[in-house]
Amino acid sequence: MPIAQLTILGVGLLGGSVGLAAKARGAALRIRGVGRDERNLARALSCGAIDSFSTDVTEAVADADIVVICTPVDCIAADVLDVANAAPAHCLITDVGSTKGNILAALAGKLSAIGPTFIPAHPLAGSEKRGSANASADLFVDRLVITTPTADTDGEATAAIEYFWRQLGARVLRMTPEEHDRALAFTSHLPHAMASALAAVTPAGWLNLTAGGFRDSTRIAAGDPELWAAIFEANGPAVLGAVDHFLLRIQDFQRFVATGDHDGLIHWLAEGKRVRDALGS
């Protein structure tokens, strides 16, 4: 049975895709967008991601059954509190943030036990592109959404939010916030930093000599710098741990090249190939 009203706070690429997917799959009867930029909200309305919009959070969530917060990770905790203070008690709040520990730490002890429930989530979907104009109703199809409820999170509320994400076409995996942040430091945050570093050290005059390998390796470096700086800062300890592992690996590579250790290089490259082959296409 579709929910009566879905409200999306931050209707960009992910928020717009939530709206389009919910419409296409009949997950919600009404979809309301909320944000600060009326022009952005009007674009989301024109592309069909939402049915109506407001710049007033209190108004936008007054009748909401589910609110999806799609704002930067350094804004999510404050946005959760704003929504929780204005939404009906039965409302479920979820998000799309790439970090979880910082959000839950900021919310500790601040959410009422009898008010709306927050169930953190992170869809492993997206693009270096931005805005609702790039949103897609199929963005979440067969993509993984990680939920990170705590020991205090209501079980029925968690199950309901997991069902909501499945309605959008996603697969769902439940992890602890700590497990999530450690894993994503390796699988998402470190790759973005490395792509940015590779792009930045390449002289502009040699860009005409690049081919598919360079483009594949640096594509995500085109992401929003402010958004990614906030992610790195929010998940600092885990990101630094991932960087330490990466540096050890690069030091091995340096040593094998410097000493002409052919067998060492073959083994070093084979280990990377083995992991990448296990991922599939």
C-alpha positions in Angstrom: 0.0 0.0 0.0 1.5 3.4 -1.0 2.3 5.9 1.6 0.1 9.0 1.6 2.8 11.7 1.6 6.5 11.4 1.0 8.6 14.6 1.7 12.1 15.0 0.2 14.4 17.5 1.8 17.0 18.4 -0.8 15.8 17.6 -4.3 19.0 17.1 -6.2 20.3 14.0 -8.0 19.5 11.6 -5.2 16.4 13.4 -3.9 15.0 13.7 -7.4 15.7 10.1 -8.1 13.8 9.1 -4.9 10.8 11.1 -6.1 10.9 9.7 -9.6 11.3 6.2 -8.4 8.5 6.5 -5.8 6.2 7.8 -8.6 7.2 5.2 -11.1 6.8 2.3 -8.6 3.7 3.6 -6.9 5.4 3.9 -3.5 3.8 7.3 -2.6 0.5 9.1 -3.5 1.9 12.6 -3.0 5.5 13.8 -3.1 6.5 17.1 -1.7 9.9 18.7 -2.1 11.5 21.2 0.4 14.6 23.2 0.2 16.0 26.8 0.2 16.3 27.3 -3.6 12.9 27.9 -5.2 14.5 27.7 -8.7 15.9 24.2 -7.9 12.6 23.1 -6.5 10.8 24.4 -9.6 13.1 22.4 -11.8 12.4 19.3 -9.7 8.7 20.0 -10.2 9.0 20.4 -13.9 10.9 17.1 -14.4 8.2 15.3 -12.4 10.3 14.4 -9.3 7.8 16.1 -6.9 4.2 17.1 -7.0 4.6 20.3 -5.0 7.2 22.2 -3.0 7.9 24.5 -0.2 10.8 26.4 1.3 9.3 26.0 4.8 10.3 22.7 6.5 7.5 22.9 9.0 4.9 23.2 6.3 6.4 20.6 4.1 6.5 17.8 6.7 3.3 18.6 8.6 1.5 15.7 7.0 4.5 13.5 6.0 4.5 9.8 6.6 8.2 9.4 5.4 10.8 12.1 5.1 14.0 11.4 3.1 16.8 13.9 3.9 19.1 14.3 0.9 21.3 17.2 2.1 25.1 17.2 2.7 26.4 15.1 5.6 27.4 18.1 7.7 23.7 19.3 7.5 21.8 16.1 8.1 21.8 16.0 11.9 20.4 19.5 12.1 17.9 18.7 9.3 16.7 15.6 11.2 16.0 17.7 14.3 14.1 20.3 12.3 12.0 17.6 10.7 11.5 15.7 14.0 10.2 18.9 15.7 7.6 19.5 13.0 6.5 16.1 11.6 3.7 13.9 13.0 4.7 11.4 15.7 4.1 8.5 13.3 6.5 9.9 10.7 9.6 8.0 9.7 12.8 9.9 8.8 15.6 8.5 6.7 18.6 9.9 4.8 21.1 9.2 2.1 24.3 10.3 3.9 27.6 8.7 3.1 28.7 8.8 6.8 26.7 7.7 9.8 28.8 8.0 13.1 29.0 11.8 13.0 25.2 12.1 12.4 24.2 9.8 15.2 26.7 11.3 17.6 25.2 14.8 16.9 21.7 13.5 17.5 22.5 11.5 20.7 19.8 12.2 23.3 18.1 14.9 21.2 15.3 12.9 19.6 12.1 12.3 21.6 11.2 8.7 22.2 7.5 9.5 21.3 8.2 11.5 18.2 9.2 10.7 14.7 11.8 7.9 14.3 15.1 8.4 12.4 16.4 5.3 10.6 19.8 6.2 8.9 20.3 4.9 5.4 22.9 5.2 2.6 22.1 4.2 -1.0 25.2 3.2 -2.8 24.1 4.9 -6.0 24.8 8.3 -7.5 27.0 10.1 -9.9 29.5 12.9 -10.2 26.7 14.9 -11.8 24.3 17.0 -9.7 20.8 18.3 -9.7 17.3 16.9 -10.3 17.8 17.3 -14.1 20.2 14.2 -13.8 17.8 12.2 -11.6 16.5 8.8 -12.7 13.6 6.6 -11.7 16.0 3.6 -12.1 18.9 5.0 -10.0 18.3 2.5 -7.1 17.4 -0.5 -9.2 19.5 -3.5 -7.9 21.7 -1.1 -6.0 22.5 -1.6 -2.4 21.1 0.6 0.4 22.7 0.2 3.8 20.6 0.9 6.8 22.4 1.6 10.1 19.9 1.4 13.0 21.3 1.5 16.5 20.3 -0.7 19.4 17.7 1.9 20.4 16.0 2.1 17.0 12.5 0.8 16.8 12.5 -2.5 14.9 9.2 -2.0 13.1 10.3 1.5 11.9 13.5 0.0 10.6 11.6 -2.7 8.7 9.3 -0.1 7.2 12.1 2.0 5.9 13.9 -1.0 4.5 10.7 -1.9 2.7 10.4 1.6 1.3 13.9 1.4 -0.2 13.1 -2.0 -1.6 10.0 -0.5 -3.2 12.4 1.9 -5.1 14.1 -1.2 -6.5 17.1 -1.4 -4.1 18.6 -4.3 -2.2 19.0 -3.6 1.5 21.8 -4.5 3.9 21.8 -3.7 7.6 25.1 -2.8 9.3 26.2 -1.0 12.4 27.1 2.7 11.9 30.7 1.9 12.8 31.0 -0.9 10.3 29.5 1.3 7.7 31.9 4.1 8.2 35.0 1.9 8.2 33.9 0.0 5.1 32.9 3.2 3.1 36.2 4.8 3.9 37.8 2.1 1.7 35.1 1.5 -0.9 33.9 5.1 -1.5 35.9 7.8 0.3 39.4 6.7 -0.4 38.7 6.1 -4.1 37.4 9.6 -4.5 40.5 11.1 -2.8 42.8 9.0 -5.0 40.9 10.0 -8.2 41.2 13.6 -7.2 44.9 13.2 -6.5 45.5 11.5 -9.8 43.7 14.2 -11.7 45.5 17.0 -9.9 49.0 15.7 -10.5 48.5 15.3 -14.2 49.8 18.3 -16.2 47.1 20.1 -18.1 49.3 20.1 -21.2 49.2 16.2 -21.3 45.4 15.8 -21.1 45.3 15.3 -24.8 47.4 12.2 -24.3 44.9 10.6 -21.9 42.7 7.7 -22.9 40.0 5.5 -21.4 42.1 4.4 -18.4 42.6 8.0 -17.2 39.0 8.9 -17.7 37.8 5.8 -15.9 40.2 6.4 -13.0 39.4 10.0 -12.6 35.7 10.3 -13.4 34.5 10.7 -9.8 37.0 13.5 -9.3 34.5 15.7 -11.0 32.2 15.5 -7.9 31.3 18.6 -5.8 34.4 19.6 -3.8 32.3 21.1 -0.9 30.2 17.9 -0.6 33.3 15.7 -0.5 35.3 17.8 1.9 32.4 17.5 4.3 32.4 13.7 3.9 36.1 13.4 4.5 35.9 15.6 7.6 32.9 13.7 8.9 34.6 10.3 8.6 38.1 11.5 9.3 39.5 8.7 11.5 38.3 5.9 9.1 39.5 7.8 6.1 42.9 8.3 7.6 43.1 4.6 8.4 42.3 3.7 4.8 44.9 6.2 3.6 47.5 4.5 5.8 46.8 1.1 4.2 47.0 2.7 0.7 50.3 4.4 1.4 51.8 1.0 2.6 50.6 -0.5 -0.7 52.2 2.4 -2.7 55.4 2.1 -0.8 55.6 -1.6 -1.8 55.2 -0.5 -5.4 57.9 2.1 -5.1 60.3 -0.5 -3.7 59.6 -3.0 -6.4 60.1 -0.5 -9.2 63.3 1.1 -7.5 64.9 -2.3 -7.1 63.8 -3.8 -10.4 61.9 -6.6 -8.5 60.0 -8.1 -11.5 58.4 -10.9 -9.4 57.4 -8.4 -6.7 55.7 -6.2 -9.3 53.9 -9.2 -10.9 52.6 -10.3 -7.4 51.6 -6.7 -6.5 49.6 -6.3 -9.7 48.1 -9.8 -9.5 46.7 -9.1 -6.1 44.9 -6.0 -7.4 43.7 -7.9 -10.4 42.3 -10.7 -8.2 40.3 -8.3 -6.2 39.0 -6.4 -9.2 38.1 -9.6 -11.0 36.1 -10.7 -8.0 34.0 -7.6 -8.4 32.9 -8.5 -11.9 32.0 -6.1 -14.6 
